[in-house]
Amino acid sequence: MGYILVTANRNYSSWSLRPWVLMKALGIEFSDRLEPFAKPDNFEEFRAFSPTGQVPVLIDGAETVWDSLGIVLYLAQRHAGIWPEDAAARSFAQCAVCEMHGGFAALRNDCTMNVGVRVKPLPMRPALLKDVARVRELFETALARFGGPWLAGPEFTALDAFYAPVAFRVRTYGLDVGAGQAWVDRVIAHPAMQQWEAEALEETWREVSHEEDLLACGAIIADYRQG
C-alpha cells in the first residue's frame, strides 16, 4: 500500500512542509492526503487519524508515525540520504534540526507562515531579532563549513527540509539572513518547494485564526493567493 502522508493547508502548515518536501526531494514515494485547517481548533477531527490531533502524520500500513521529527527519524531507518553521510555534517544537521524543532518561538509567533503573501513586519521585538540573528548565523556557518550548496553539503537532507519553512518566512517578511540568502533562494527554487507554493496559491479557503495571526505580524503589501 505504501506510505500515506497526512498534511494540512499548504499556505499555513510549516510542520507539514518538513516531511513532505524531504520525501519529494529524495524521491520517497507516498500518497498525499490533505486535511485542511477548517477552524481554529481541529483537534477532535484530527484525532481520527493522529494521536496528538495534529499534523503531519505518516501512515505506513499498521504503523502511525506522528510529529515531523518522529517521521524523519522513522524514514531515516528505512531510506538513505535523510542525514548527511559525512559524520561532522550529520552531527551538525541533527543538532540544528533539534534546535529548529524545539526553538525559535518568536520567529514562529511573530512571522507566522503564510506562503502566498508579502508582509511589512512590525518593529521586531528583541526575541525575534535574536531568532533571526541565530538563523543567519546557522545558515552562514553551515554553508561555510560544509561548502554548500545545501546546508549540510552537496545533497538535500533533513536539515534543509526542517528549515524550508523558514525560507518562506524569510521571503514573506523580508528577513535579513546575510549570506544565507543564497540557500533561501536555492531551496525556494527547488521543484518540490515550487510545487508546494503552487498548491498554496491555488487554495481558496481561509482560516480565521491563521489570518488574524498574519495581521498581527504586520501589514500585507502583496497577496498572490486565489480567491
C-alpha positions, 0 to 999 in steps of 0.5 A: 500500500505504501506510505500515506502522508497526512498534511494540512493547508499548504499556505499555513502548515510549516510542520507539514512542509518538513516531511513532505518536501524531504520525501519529494526531494529524495524521491520517497514515494507516498500518497498525499492526503490533505486535511485542511485547517477548517477552524481554529481548533481541529483537534477532535477531527484530527484525532481520527487519524493522529494521536496528538490531533495534529499534523503531519502524520505518516501512515505506513500500513499498521504503523502511525508515525506522528510529529515531523521529527518522529517521521524523519527519524522513522524514514531515516531507518528505512531510506538513505540520504535523510542525514548527511553521510559525512559524520561532522555534517550529520552531527551538525544537521541533527543538532540544528534540526533539534534546535529548529524543532524545539526553538525559535518561538518568536520567529514562529509567533511573530512571522507566522507562515503564510506562503502566498503573501508579502508582509511589512513586519512590525518593529521586531521585538528583541526575541525575534531579532535574536531568532533571526540573528541565530538563523543567519548565523546557522545558515552562514556557518553551515554553508561555510563549513560544509561548502554548500550548496545545501546546508549540510553539503552537496545533497538535500537532507533533513536539515534543509527540509526542517528549515524550508519553512523558514525560507518562506518566512524569510521571503514573506517578511523580508528577513535579513539572513546575510549570506544565507540568502543564497540557500533561501533562494536555492531551496525556494527554487527547488521543484518540490518547494515550487510545487508546494507554493503552487498548491498554496496559491491555488487554495481558496479557503481561509482560516480565521485564526491563521489570518488574524495571526498574519495581521498581527505580524504586520501589514500585507503589501502583496497577496498572490493567493486565489480567491 
